[in-house]
Amino acid sequence: MKLVDELFEIYRGRLQGTEEDLDMITLTVLEQLSQEEILNMIKDLKEEELAYFFRLYLFEALKQKFDTNDTYHSLPNNRLYH
């Protein structure tokens, strides 16, 4: 994706590429883009990029669901007794 290449060139040598750095970059970019701009970028993705994009989204969304569910079920008051 062209945007990823551009961001990499901008921040290479300026940041370490830690998760905190990358989170800051992505949040900054998202704050500056409209929904229409985001959708246009998605439309321009190659088939492989779109598949990767969707796979990553599913992975992270499921990970969050399982983490939330595990936290909920590990609380003492939420145990089921038969």
Protein Blocks (a to p, Z undefined) as FASTA:
>chain_A
ZZlmmmmmmmgokagoiaklmmmmmmmmmmmpcfklmmmmmmmpcfklmmmmmmmmmmmm
mmmmmmmmmmmmmpmklcccZZ
